[in-house]
Amino acid sequence: MKLKFATLSAALLLAGCGDDSPPSYLKIAGGGIQFNYRVSEASMVVIAQQTYPLPAGSSVEALFDVPGTTTRQSVTLPSMEGKLTYRLQSDKLFNITKGGQYKVTIRLVDAGGKELDHKDTVFISDEDQSTLPTKPLVDDLAFTPRLDHLDP
């Protein structure tokens, strides 16, 4: 009986040892390239899901490749206690091509600006931006149709 207890105790102690790496706070839970035909705009969206409690005062940031350039667009949301997912969306984008590959990074940054975690993914467009209408199909947020888009 003493041997079983000693073995169990040793196993429990060893289980608590070892991996001192920082926790993985976030994972990419979804997203992609969004073509909104109603308003004739394209953007990228990424969903960051919390996998470990986020530190108070931290921020979730997304970096989106800007098609046709070497720059990246940054979108940041403050972390909130109890919030498990964060939807980050780029501004309107141009020059998205069918088959184009666009890198997206999510980062967790503490209140002092230090990066605590990051994840990368690549979105591949299955559409060309030229498929969007040249003008929005609606005039306002009530989605009033624009009659100049109707075929005669």
Secondary structure, 3 states (H helix, E strand, C coil): CHHHHHHHHHHHHHHCCCCCCCCCCEEEEEEEEEEECCCCEEEEEEEEEECCCCCCCCEEEEEEECCCCCCEEEEEEECCCCCCEEEEECCCECCCCCCCEEEEEEEEECCCCCEEEEEEEEEECCCCHHHCCCCCCECCCCCCECHHHCCC
